[in-house]
Amino acid sequence: MVEVDVRGLSCPLPVVKTKKAMDENPGQPIAVLTDSETSKGNVTRLAESRGYKVEVERVGDYYRLTLTP
């Protein structure tokens, strides 16, 4: 599984990095780590628009989004 750590980054970087991971790893599940509600929402919208299933898990002070094609 590809992991994208965007904790501490502000938009649009989390979406840009997640999109890059999707483009470079087609058909692979991707884990995105974010500490921002805004980034969580934006990455979720991007993933769903590309047909990914999104599972959100709270891990301490950040979120782990598992994106499954």
Residue pairs with C-beta under 8 A, 6 or more apart in sequence:
1 28
1 29
1 30
1 31
2 21
2 25
2 28
2 29
2 30
2 31
3 30
3 31
3 32
3 33
4 17
4 18
4 21
4 30
4 31
4 32
4 33
5 33
6 13
6 14
6 17
6 18
6 32
6 33
6 34
6 39
6 43
7 33
7 34
7 35
7 62
8 35
9 17
9 39
10 36
10 39
11 36
11 38
11 39
11 42
12 42
14 32
14 34
14 36
14 39
14 42
14 43
15 39
15 42
15 43
15 46
18 30
18 32
18 43
18 46
18 47
18 67
19 46
21 30
21 32
22 30
22 47
22 50
22 52
22 67
26 69
27 69
28 69
29 66
29 67
29 68
29 69
30 52
30 66
30 67
31 64
31 65
31 66
31 67
32 43
32 64
32 65
32 67
33 59
33 62
33 63
33 64
33 65
34 40
34 43
34 62
34 63
34 65
35 61
35 62
35 63
40 56
40 63
40 65
43 65
43 67
44 54
44 56
44 65
47 54
47 65
47 67
48 54
51 69
52 67
52 68
52 69
53 67
53 68
53 69
54 65
54 66
54 67
54 68
55 65
55 66
55 68
56 63
56 64
56 65
57 63
57 64
57 65
57 66
